[in-house]
Amino acid sequence: MPDLRRAGFLCFCVFLLIILGWPWLAAAQEPESLSMMPLPSQSTQAPGEFLINGSLGIELTGYAEPRLERARQRFLDVLSRETGIPLWREAVVNKPNFTVHTEGPSLAVQRLGEDESYRLAISTSGVQLSAANPLGVLHGLQTFLLLVRVTPKGFGVPAITIEDKPRFPWRGLLIDSGHRFVRLPVIKRNLDAMEAVKLNVFHWRFSDDAGFHIESKRFPLLQEKASGGFYYTQEEVKEIIAYARDRGIRVVPEFDMPCHTASWFHAYPELGSGHIPGESSAMDPTRESTYEFLNGFIEEMADLFPDAYFHTGGDECDFHEWESNPRIQEYMRVHVIKDGAALQAEFTAKIQTIVAQNKKIMMGWDEVLLPGTPKEVVIQSWRGPKSLADAARNGNRGILSSGYYIDLNWSAAEHYAVDPLGDPSAASLTSEEKARVLGGEATMWTDIVSDENLDNRVWPRTAAIAERLWSAADVRDVDSMYRRLGVVSQKLGYYGVRHRLITEEMLERMSGDPNPVALRVLADVVQPPKGYERQQLRNFGDFTPMNRLDDAVPPESETARVFDDIARRIAAGKATPEDWQQAQTWLTLWRDNDARLQPLLARSFLTQDLVSVSRNLSEVATIGLQALDDLKHDRLVSADVRSQNIDFLNAAAKPQAVVLLMIAPSVETLVKATRSN
């Protein structure tokens, strides 16, 4: 009997691997040759493929520099991990069949708008990659890696000629090290992933009310009293800047001011504007000493960061702090400053002058765009495309982040639909004004994200944003995007990104089980609430452990998304026999999983609150199976029963244990498709 039980369990595990892996398996089998993101601007395919084996030989010709040698080695490291073929030495000494030609150097400090184009020609016998400078070479190598696939003949790349360049020059990812300190290995592997999908700006935010996380040699109390002991040394910052440059990525620092600055005041309380000591989150913009301090600080940081752009924040100022301070009120009266917004405009103008004196271009969030804002200031829009268009009309350049807030758990499709120039508010822009829209940035705020699960919040959805910013505006097919996103998600693992690994590791910890099969089934169909609802359902602080199910699961359930597509086809009468079978199989699995999972949930304090979620999954699946059967046999359903089921499904779709049961709305689609008497 023990052997029989073990055999049955193993069969069940194999069954689960097939079922739970089905969406990505479909992506891997997609006949579309260009299973990459972002799609290139031009491509022409030919018959055949270039096979990757021990005879690969890579030759660098034309302009040479150590960065290109390191790029070749990095390329071979990733390719070897994907294929399992040791290529590190052989590819350098073999007879060349992969030629990389670089015309000349890029700038010593990478600059906005540099030529990033490349040409990649792959035939059955060889590969030729050429570019004007190393930036194009870096992108071309990544394109080749993303095209690698397994075939009956071995690992290969389709024969194709690609002429490629980006649509927007600014394609960024913000990582917020202000709310929570993000360790260097996490930063590095996200830079590796950025290179893979051709993002070229790392926006690194160092300070917030919660902490100040970078070394200042001129004002050392900042890291001594405001960092909680966690900060980047200037040598570590230089290391990251060099690491990013090797990957064709600029590093733009952000120090938010005059607000979100409570941490600064732990070290230098005289900077604060509150008239009650210890109760200030905004700098005092009326004291000359504030600007003397910031002049010294900005000068130090401008020397540390070589990029031309310097972000000074400027968002979400609570003007009440200024308007309720008698001394600041008197300053505003004497200087005829009507309100807090006007006072911030004065602050912005002075900071812009300081930034410009240090030979940098100032960036700021929407709020810094006010009457009189200097045209040199670049606006980062979190409020929406309209404010970005307003900035362009005003003569300011700008980038879009509204719609790209990846911490808010929106789907890849929702991010993919957002375009810096796709909103009606941009339709009336002149060509000159449109040119002021530089691109966009995904934003990874860390209020409720940890080092551990940051990767699965950023990837793979950010690859869809990267495509929106690189590829042509008419590349918009959502089904194609999801098919390719599955492939790219797998490939990012070869770069060391942990987004696919972390969920499994966290489930094992939550359950104390090295193979938590039943918990995995539940986790596969839930996701965290969208927007800011999660913060309302659970108390988060600076030291809150991120070890619950809403921390472990990805922001988007791939299985639930595919099931929803199937449910819609069934409801519309357009389903295939395979759709019906897949729905039946999944619903049966979900119905029966509760009996396996319930005895295990009570064993861990981290899973006890999932009792009702598991039970609801079973009941939702039971309703779904009945609806499938009713639809299959065109059976009339009692109106009362139908109404009761819909009420239950609506309730089951609401957050429980800070997760959403994502199949409940899809089952409701099936129920509503039945006929009632």
C-alpha positions, 0 to 999 in steps of 0.5 A: 500500500505505501508503494501504491500511495507513493505511485498515486502521489507521483502521478498526481504531481505529474498531472499538476505539472502538466496542468499548472504548466500548460499556459507557458507550455502553450507559449513555448510551442507557439509557431511564431518565430519571433518569440521575443520582446520587444519586437524589432522595428523591421525584420525579414525571415528566411527558411532554416536556422542557425544551430548553436553547438560547440563550433560557435565562434565569435569574432569582434571586429572594428572599434574595440574596448573592454566593454565589448569583451565583457559583453561577449562573455556575458552573452556566452554565459547566458547562452551556455546557461540556456543551452547547457553547452559550455561555450565560454572558451570554444566560442573565442578560439573557434573559427568565427561564424558569428561576427560582431562589428562596431563602427566606433565608440559611444560617448564616455558618459552615455547620453539621452538620444545616442544611436542605439540602432543595430543590424542583425543578419542570421543565416544557416551558416553564420551571424553578422551583427553590426552597429554604429557603437557599442550600445547597438551591439549590446542590444543586438546580442540580446536580440539573438539571445531572445531568439534562441529556441530548442528544435528537433535538430538542437538549439538554434535561432531562426534565419532572419535579418533585423534592422532595429532601433527604439521608438523612444530614447528614454525607457526606464525602470525606477527602483525605490530604495527610499522606502526600503533598502534594496540590496546590491545583488537585487539591483544587479540582477534587475539591471541584467533583466533590463539589458535583456529587454532593452531598457536603458535608464535605471532611475534610482531613488535614495530617500523618503520619509522612511529613510535616507540610504546613500553615503554623504561624505559632506553631510555624514549624519544623513547615513549615520542617523537617517538610514537605519544602518542600511545605505550604499557607500559611494564606492558601491554606487560607483560599482552600480554605475559601472555595472549599468554602463556595461549594459547600456543603461544610464543611472539617474539618481532621485533625492525627493525634495522639498517633501518626503524628507522626514528622514533628513531631519533626524540628522539635520532638524534645522532643515524641517519646516514644522513648527512642532519639533519632530513633526515635519515631513517638508523642508523649510523653503523660506530659509537661506540655510536650506538652500546652502545645505542643498547646494552642498549636497547636490554638488556632492551627488552631482559629482558622484553621478555622471549622468546629465539628469538629476531628479529632485522629486517634488511630489505630494507636498502637504502645503498645510505644513507651510501654511500653518507655520506662523513664521512661514506664513509671514514670509509668504505675506511679505513676499506676496506668495499666495499659497503653498503651491506658489511657495513650492514653485519658488523652491523649484526655481531655486533648486533648478538653478542649483542643479544647473550650476552643477551642470545637470538637467533637473527632473521632477514629478508632475507637481513641479510643473507650475506657471514659471517652471523653467523649460529646462526641467524634465517632467515625470508624469504620475498623474496621467498622459494629460499632464505629460501633454500639458508639459510638452505644450508648455515647452518642457520635455517629459516621460510617462509613468502613469499606467506603469506603476508595477507595484500596483499589481495591474495586468501586463495587458493593462500596462501594455495598453498605455502609450506615452503618445496614445492618449487623446490628450496627445492627439493635438500635439504638434510634431515638435511637441511630440518630440518633447515626449521622451518615453516612459518609466516603470516604477517599482515602489517598495512600500510593501515589497521586500528584497525577496519578492521584488523580482516577481513584482517587476518581471515579467510584466515590465517586459511588456512596458519595455516593448511599448517603449521600444517597438512601433506604436502599432505593435498592440496584439495582446494575445501575441504579447502574452504568448511572447511574454511567457517565453521571455519570462522563462529566458529571464531566469537564465539571467539570474532573475528570481521571479519564477523561483521565489513563489515556490520557495515562499510556499515551501516556507509557508507550509513547511513542506518541501513539495506543497502541492495542494497549496501550489494549486491554490496559489496558482489561481489567486493574486494580490488586490490591485491598486492601494487596496492591499494596504487597506486590508493589511497593516504594513510597516517598515519591518512588516515580514513579507511572508504571506500568500499575497507576498508570494504569488505573482501580481497576475495569475497566468492560469486564471487569465487563460481560464478566463479566455476559455470561459469567454469562448465557451460562453460565446459558443466559440470554444474548441473541444480542447477548451471544454476539456481544459476547463473540465480538468481545471475545475475538477482539480480546483474542486477536489483540492480543498480536501487535500489542503484543509488538513495542512493549513492549520499546521502553519500560522502563515496559512491558517487564514487561507481556510475560507479561500480554499473552501471558496475555491472548491465551491466556485469550481463546483458551481463551474462544473455544474455550469459546464454541464448545463451548457453542454446539455443546453439545460434550463437552470432554475432562476433562483439557483442561478441568482444564488450562484451569482451572488456567491461568486460575487462574494467569493471574488472579493478579497479574503486573506488579502488575496483575490480568487481570480477564477470566480468572475470567470465561473460567473461568465459560465453561469450567466451563459446558461439558460434559466426558466 
